Amino acid sequence: MATTKKLKAAILGFGGMGHCHASQYGAQKDVKLVAVCDIDPSKFFMDNVELNFGDSGKTDVKALKCYTSYEELIAGEPDLDYIDICLPSDLHCEYTCRAMSDGFNVLCEKPMALNTADCDKMIKTSKATGKLLMIAQCLRFSDSFNMIRKFYENGKYGKLLRFSLHRMGGFPKGWFREVDRSGGALMDLHIHDIDFVMYMLGKPDSLRARGVVVKSGGVDDLSVNLNYKDGPIVDAESSWARGGWQCGMAAVFENATVATDGGDVTIYQMDKPLKTLKPKNDNMYFNEIAYFAKCVKTNTLPDVASLESTRETIRVLLLETKSALAVGKCIKL
C-alpha cells in the first residue's frame, strides 16, 4: 500500500558514487536521505568528490547521521525503508543479501555483481525475503539516451542500420585498479553501454571482442561487435586508458542519424538543418532514485531495471571478456 509519508534511506559506502547518490536526495519527493555509512570516517568531511566523469555533486553531510559499520547503521536506523548500496563492486552481493535478509529493500549500484552465481543469489534472496531490489543501471533512466530508444521503437526515422557507443576515461584510483574488486573497465564503464544496448535491442545472437590488459589485470581497453540477426550493426568501445572523459552514442537510421553525449540530442537529416532536442530531465541519478522510491512506496517490482535483465548484462560482459582474451573469438549467445 502506498504511503504519503516520505521514505527513509541510508547510503552504505560513501566514496565517489556514494557522494554522487547523496547529492540527488535533496529534491526527492518520495524519499529522504537520513544516514550514510563508511568504514573511513574521513569521507564524512567531504562534501564533494571528483569522479572520472566530473564532480559528484555537493552533499550537506552535517545534516545526516554517520556510521562506520553496517551493523551500527541498521542498529541505529531500524526503520529505514531502503538501503542505497554504493560499496566496492565485490561487496555488492554480500551486503545486498545481508540487507534484504535483515528486512530492508535495496537499491544497489552497478555492477549487479562480478559473476552470475552472485547475481543468482541476489535474485533468490529478493524472492525469499519479499524485499525489492533494483540495480542502478543509470542509462535506463536517462532522458537523452531514451530518446534514441523511443525513435527505434516508434520507427519515426525508419529502420535502425547502425548503433555505435563509446565511453572513455582515465584510470580511476584505489580499489578500481584491482580487477578482482572492480571487474576492470568492463564492469565499471563498458557495462553502461552494453546494458543500454540490451535494454533497447535485446540479447545479441553473438559477439566478438578485442581488448588489451593495461593496468588493472582485466581488459582495460576494449571494442566489441554485437551481432543481431537481421538487425543493426552494433559496436561499443570503452577504455580506462584515455585522457579526458568522453561518452556518447549514435544511431544511424534510414532517414536520420540521432546522437547524444548524454546532454542534448542532435538529429541529422541529409540536406536539412541540424536539429537539437533538449531532454526534459536528464539527471539519470536523480531519476533512478525517484523511480525506486516510488516502487518501494507502492510495493511494485522495478521492471524498468528487472533483476533478470541486469543479470543478463553481467553474463554478456563475462562472455566479452572471454572473447577478448581469446583474441577476438566469436561467441554465440
N, C-alpha and C positions, 0 to 999 in steps of 0.2 A: 504494500500500500504506500502511495506517495505521501510525503510529508512537506509542509510549508516551512518547517524549521531548517536552517542551514546545517548541512552535514559538517562533521569534524574530520579533518585529515591530518596526517603527520607524514613527514618525509624521512625515510630511512636511507642514509647515505647522502652526506651534504657536501659532495665535491662539485665539480663543474655542472653536471646535469641536475644535481640536487638543487643548486642555486638557480639554475635555469627554470626548473619546475616551480620553485618557491616564488620566483618573480611573477608568475602567472596567476597566483591565487587572489591577489588584492581586489580585482574587479569581478571575481566569480559570483554568480547569482545564487548558486545552489550549495556552495561549499566554502568553508573557511579553514585555512591552514592554522593549526594551533601549536604544532611542535615540530622540531627537527631532531635528528639523531645521527651522530657520527662518533667514531672512536677517537678522532682527532679534534680536541676542543678548540684548536686554533681556527677551525673552519667557521665557528660561530662568530668570529670577529671580522669576517669578510662579508661585505655587503654586495660584492660583485666579483665575478671570476671570469678570466679570459679563456674562451674556448677556441677550437680551431676555426669555427665559423664566425667568431666575434665575441662580444661580451655576453655574459649570462643574463644580464638584467639585474637591477637592484632589488634587494630584499631588506625589509626592516626586521632584522633578526632580534632586536631588543624586544619586539612585541610577541616573540614566540618562546615557548618553553624548550629548553635544550637538554638533551640526554646523551650519554656516552655509550650506551649499550641497548640492544634490542630489549633485553629483559627489563631494564629500567623504564624504557619507553612504554611498554604495554602495562607495566605495573602503575606507572604514573598517569596513563591515559587509557583507562579500560573501556571508555565509552566512544572510542574512535569509530567512525563509520567506515573508513578505509585507510590503508597504509600505502603510500606512494613510494615504491622501492626504486632507488637510484644508486644502488650499490655496484661495485665492480661486477662485470658480466658473469664471472664464475660463481658468484654467490646468489644469482637470481633464483635458481631453483630451490636451494636450501631455505632461503628466507621467505620466499613466496609461499612455499608449502607450510613452513612454520606459522606464518601469519594467518593463513586460512585455517589451519588446524586449531589455532588459538582464537578463532571466531571473527576474524577481520576480512573484509573484502580487500582486494589488492589491485592497484594499478602498477604495473612493472615496466620499467624502461626496457627498450630493446638492447640486445637480442633477447628473445624469449629464454634461451639457454644456449650452451655451446655444443649440445648434441641432442639428438631426437629422443633418447631414452629419458633425459631430464624433462624435455617438453612433455612427454607422455605422463611422467609422474605429476607434473603441474596440472595437466588436464584431469587426471584421475583424482587428484586431491580436491580440485574445484568441484567436481561432481559429487565426491563423497561427503564434502562438508557443506555443500549448498551455497558456498561463497562465490561471489562474482570475481572474475579475474580478467583483466584486459592487458595486452601488451601494447605499449605506447609506440606503435609504428606511425610516426607523426605525419608522414607524407599523405597518408589516407585522410588526414584532416586539414590538408592544405587546399584553400580555395583555388589558387592558381594552378596547381597540378591537376586538380579535379576538373578544371575547365577542359583540359585535354581529354580526360576520360569521358566527359559528357559529350564532347564533339565526336568521339569514337562511337559512343553508344547511340547517339541520335542520327548519325550519318550525315550531318549537315554539310560536310565538305567531301563527301564521297568515301571511298574505301581507304583504309589506312595502309600505306605502302611500306613505310619505314618508321621505326621508333628508335631514337638514339638518346642515350642518357649518359651523363658524366658527373663525377663527384670527386674533387681533388683537394688535397691539403698537405701540410707538412706533418712530420711525426709528432704526435702528442707525447706528453711526458708521463712519468710514473708507470703505474701498472699496465697501461695500454701497450707498452713495449714488450710485455711478456705474453706471447701468443696463448699460453695455457690459461691466462686470466681474461684476456680481451677477445681472443679469436682473431686478432690482427685486423688489417684494414677491411677484410671481407665482412666481418661481423660488426665493425664499427661504422664504416662508410657505405660499402657496396650493398649492404643489407637494405638500405633505404630504397635504392633504385630497383633491385630485384623484387622486393616486396611490393612496390607500386606496380611494376610490370605485371606481376601475377594477380594483383588486385584488379587490374584493368583487363588483362587478356586471358587470365587463367594459366594453368600449368603448361609449360612448353613440352613439345614432343621429344626434344633432345637438346643438348648443349655442347659447346666446345669452348674451353677457356685456355688462355695463355697468360702466364704471370711469372713474377720473379720474387724470390725471398730477398729482402733487403736488410732489415734490422730486427724485426720482432720474432723471427723464427717461423712466421707464417707468410702467406702470399700478400705482400705489401703493395704491389703494383700489378694491376690485372685488367684484362679486357675479356669479354665473353660475348659469344653469339648464341642467342636463343632461337631455336628453330620451331616455328609454328606451321604445321602442315596447312597449306592454302592460306596462310596468314602473312602478316608483315615481316620484313626483315627487322630483327631486334638486336641491338648491340648496346653494351653498357661498359663503361670504363671507370675504374676507381683507383685511387692511389694515396698513400701517405708520403710518397717520396717527391712531392712537388713543393713549390713555394707558397704563394698566396692561395687563399680559399677561392674555389670556383665550383659551381654546380649548375645543373640545368637539364632540360630535356627538350627535344624537338620531335614533333610528329609530322611526317610528310604524308598528307592525304592527297587524293587525286586532284582536288581543286584548291588546296591551300596548304601552307606549312604553318603550324601553330607551335610556338616555342615560349619557354619561360625559364627564368633562373630562380624562380621562387618568389618573384615580385610580380611586375606587370606581365601580361600575356600579349605577345605580338602575333598578328595574323598577316601572313604574306600571301598575296594572290597576284599572279602574273599580270603586269600592266595596270595594277591598281595601287593606290597609295597604301603604305603600311598602316595597318590598324592596330591600335593599342587598347587593351581592355584592362581595367583596374579591378582586382578582386575586392569583394565587399569586406571580408575579414580574413586576412591570410596569416594570422597568428596561429600557426598549427599547434603549438604547445598549449596555448590557451584553449583552443578548440577541443583538443583531445581530453583535457581535464574537465571541461564543461560537459562533454559528451558522457564521460564515465560517471561523473557526479549525477547526471540525470538518470543513467542506468541504475545506479545504486538507489536513488530516491524512489524509483518506480519498480525496483527489483526486476529489471529487464536485462536479458543477455545482451552483451555488447556486440551485435552482429556486424557492425562496420569493421571490427577487427576481431573476428572469431578466433578462438584458440586453435582450431583445426587449420585455419588458413595461415596463421603465424608460425605454426609448427611446420607446415609445408615449406615456408620460406627458408627455415633452418635446414631442412632436408636438401633443398636445391643448392643452397650455399655450400654445403658439405660436398655435394657432387661436383660443384665448380672447383673446389679445392683439389679434389681427386683428379679432375681433368687437367687442371693447370700443372700439377706436379707430374703428370704423365705426359707433359709437353703437348697439350692440345688434343688429348684423346676425346673422341666423340662419345658422349654418354647418353643413352636413351633413358627417358623417364617412364 
